[in-house]
């Protein structure tokens, strides 16, 4: 008896709460594809070595530098580790 009364009372509340979908924030955003595409198409169809497509946006050089630094650090760390394994140096006794 109490359960059916609560169900009747709570139905309008649930209907008022569900005004947006679960992924509404992901699907309703402004479309900026053409704006970004204009920047990348600035050089035309000739995408040579001096203006590659992946370096045309403003933050691309910084991202490339961070990636190169991480790659260099990993390579040096692996090289030091292999050297220490091969020579037996750096062991904890």
Rosetta silent file (secondary structure, phi, psi, omega in degrees, C-alpha in Angstrom):
SEQUENCE: XXXXXXXXXXXXXXXXXXXXXXXXXXXXXXXXXXXXXXXXXXXXXXXXXXXXXXXXXXXXXXXXXXXXXXXXXXXXXXXXXXXXXXXXXXXXX
SCORE:     score description
SCORE:     0.000 S_00000001
   1 L     0.000  -46.771  179.633    0.000    0.000    0.000 S_00000001
   2 H   -68.381  -38.407 -179.390    2.753    2.440    0.914 S_00000001
   3 H   -62.675  -42.611 -179.983    4.826    1.345   -2.075 S_00000001
   4 H   -68.400  -34.077  177.502    2.038    2.027   -4.576 S_00000001
   5 H   -66.965  -42.479  178.652    1.392    5.440   -3.028 S_00000001
   6 H   -66.250  -37.111  179.576    5.077    6.353   -3.278 S_00000001
   7 H   -64.567  -41.376  179.091    5.222    5.142   -6.876 S_00000001
   8 H   -67.163  -36.492 -178.061    2.300    7.374   -7.861 S_00000001
   9 H   -74.675  -36.507 -173.516    3.813   10.364   -6.071 S_00000001
  10 H   -83.512  -15.771 -179.417    7.347    9.882   -7.432 S_00000001
  11 H   -58.054  -48.165  178.811    6.405    9.430  -11.129 S_00000001
  12 H   -64.364  -31.412  179.318    6.038   13.150  -11.903 S_00000001
  13 H   -66.940  -43.578 -179.988    9.342   13.912  -10.131 S_00000001
  14 H   -64.857  -40.275 -179.911   11.221   11.369  -12.253 S_00000001
  15 H   -64.295  -34.795  179.274    9.685   12.725  -15.451 S_00000001
  16 H   -74.575  -27.280 -177.580   10.821   16.252  -14.582 S_00000001
  17 H   -78.394  -27.548 -174.004   14.391   15.163  -13.827 S_00000001
  18 L   -93.246   61.158  179.515   15.030   13.392  -17.151 S_00000001
  19 L   -89.044  -21.511  179.795   15.138   16.391  -19.487 S_00000001
  20 L  -126.065  154.081 -179.592   18.519   15.600  -21.019 S_00000001
  21 L   -74.474  172.437 -176.597   20.058   12.389  -22.187 S_00000001
  22 L   -72.635  -26.342  179.431   22.920   10.641  -20.478 S_00000001
  23 L  -115.104   26.964 -177.879   25.396   11.697  -23.185 S_00000001
  24 H   -61.636  -39.561 -178.792   23.866   15.088  -23.984 S_00000001
  25 H   -67.265  -22.234  179.196   26.980   16.982  -22.933 S_00000001
  26 H   -86.977  -27.004 -174.005   29.027   14.916  -25.413 S_00000001
  27 H   -99.036  -23.740 -179.266   26.734   15.311  -28.405 S_00000001
  28 L  -102.942   83.713  176.843   25.562   18.921  -28.151 S_00000001
  29 L  -139.311  155.747 -177.458   28.663   21.004  -28.743 S_00000001
  30 L   -66.191  141.274 -178.501   29.508   23.556  -31.408 S_00000001
  31 L   -84.540  114.111 -178.274   30.914   22.114  -34.616 S_00000001
  32 L  -113.453   17.893 -175.798   34.423   23.499  -35.195 S_00000001
  33 H   -63.763  -47.411 -177.645   35.538   21.040  -37.875 S_00000001
  34 H   -66.793  -33.675  177.705   35.496   23.505  -40.756 S_00000001
  35 H   -63.647  -44.178  178.103   37.329   26.126  -38.666 S_00000001
  36 H   -70.514  -36.539 -179.615   40.145   23.669  -37.920 S_00000001
  37 H   -65.166  -35.998  177.857   40.056   22.360  -41.482 S_00000001
  38 H   -62.384  -38.823  178.967   40.598   25.889  -42.859 S_00000001
  39 H   -65.142  -42.595 -178.003   43.759   26.194  -40.790 S_00000001
  40 H   -74.303  -26.671  179.774   45.060   22.865  -42.054 S_00000001
  41 H   -88.631    4.503 -176.788   44.115   23.610  -45.659 S_00000001
  42 H   -57.282  -35.217 -179.023   45.910   26.950  -45.559 S_00000001
  43 H   -84.748    1.407 -179.325   48.848   25.538  -47.507 S_00000001
  44 L    79.470 -150.333 -178.387   46.644   24.052  -50.240 S_00000001
  45 L   -89.806  -11.754 -179.986   47.260   20.577  -51.537 S_00000001
  46 L   -84.414   98.124 -179.857   51.048   20.907  -51.466 S_00000001
  47 L  -107.240   81.552 -174.758   51.970   19.503  -48.063 S_00000001
  48 L   -87.618 -168.329 -176.797   55.718   19.494  -48.281 S_00000001
  49 L   -74.722  -20.599 -177.477   58.450   19.094  -45.748 S_00000001
  50 L   -84.464  -22.531  179.128   58.501   22.791  -44.794 S_00000001
  51 L  -139.483   70.960  179.625   54.841   22.973  -43.736 S_00000001
  52 L   -68.341  154.397 -176.860   53.609   19.514  -42.717 S_00000001
  53 H   -60.352  -36.530 -174.695   49.944   19.143  -41.816 S_00000001
  54 H   -81.337    6.142  175.155   50.686   18.096  -38.247 S_00000001
  55 H  -122.730   17.802 -175.529   52.577   21.346  -37.509 S_00000001
  56 L   -87.944  -22.556 -179.526   50.059   23.909  -38.807 S_00000001
  57 L   -87.526  163.012 -170.031   48.118   24.566  -35.610 S_00000001
  58 L   -67.020  -33.645 -177.628   49.428   26.822  -32.889 S_00000001
  59 L   -94.450    4.746 -174.229   50.128   24.234  -30.153 S_00000001
  60 H   -69.374  -36.053 -178.719   51.615   21.567  -32.407 S_00000001
  61 H   -66.885  -40.796  178.202   55.262   22.590  -32.005 S_00000001
  62 H   -63.898  -42.868  178.569   55.034   22.441  -28.213 S_00000001
  63 H   -63.254  -40.401  177.541   53.399   19.001  -28.359 S_00000001
  64 H   -63.186  -41.439  179.810   56.123   17.785  -30.715 S_00000001
  65 H   -64.763  -42.461  177.812   58.832   19.073  -28.361 S_00000001
  66 H   -62.781  -44.719  178.831   57.265   17.323  -25.358 S_00000001
  67 H   -62.677  -42.152  179.472   56.967   14.063  -27.317 S_00000001
  68 H   -65.876  -39.610  178.970   60.566   14.262  -28.541 S_00000001
  69 H   -64.832  -42.234  178.065   61.811   14.964  -25.004 S_00000001
  70 H   -64.912  -40.467  178.307   59.913   11.964  -23.602 S_00000001
  71 H   -64.426  -43.239  178.930   61.223    9.746  -26.373 S_00000001
  72 H   -64.821  -42.824  179.195   64.809   10.894  -25.785 S_00000001
  73 H   -62.267  -42.911  178.522   64.503   10.398  -22.017 S_00000001
  74 H   -64.745  -39.693  179.477   63.132    6.879  -22.493 S_00000001
  75 H   -65.443  -44.426  178.583   65.884    5.971  -24.950 S_00000001
  76 H   -64.353  -42.611  179.860   68.628    7.212  -22.630 S_00000001
  77 H   -62.412  -42.401  177.949   67.071    5.420  -19.642 S_00000001
  78 H   -65.548  -41.292  179.715   66.870    2.136  -21.559 S_00000001
  79 H   -63.484  -43.526  178.030   70.442    2.504  -22.791 S_00000001
  80 H   -63.507  -41.827  179.022   71.734    3.127  -19.265 S_00000001
  81 H   -63.472  -44.440  178.110   69.760    0.155  -17.976 S_00000001
  82 H   -64.094  -39.096  178.430   71.090   -2.190  -20.671 S_00000001
  83 H   -62.387  -45.463 -179.478   74.637   -0.981  -20.017 S_00000001
  84 H   -66.219  -35.398  176.644   74.285   -1.631  -16.291 S_00000001
  85 H   -67.966  -38.673 -176.703   72.834   -5.095  -16.927 S_00000001
  86 H   -72.219  -35.852 -176.120   75.626   -5.974  -19.329 S_00000001
  87 H   -98.614  -12.136 -179.477   78.476   -4.772  -17.120 S_00000001
  88 L    78.947   15.303 -179.696   77.031   -5.584  -13.707 S_00000001
  89 L   -88.903  153.405  177.267   77.376   -2.011  -12.471 S_00000001
  90 L    81.363   17.776  178.928   74.858   -0.315  -10.231 S_00000001
  91 L   -78.273  147.720  174.428   73.933   -3.459   -8.286 S_00000001
  92 L   -94.644  129.326 -178.272   72.613   -3.162   -4.759 S_00000001
  93 L  -109.361    0.000    0.000   74.473   -5.408   -2.354 S_00000001
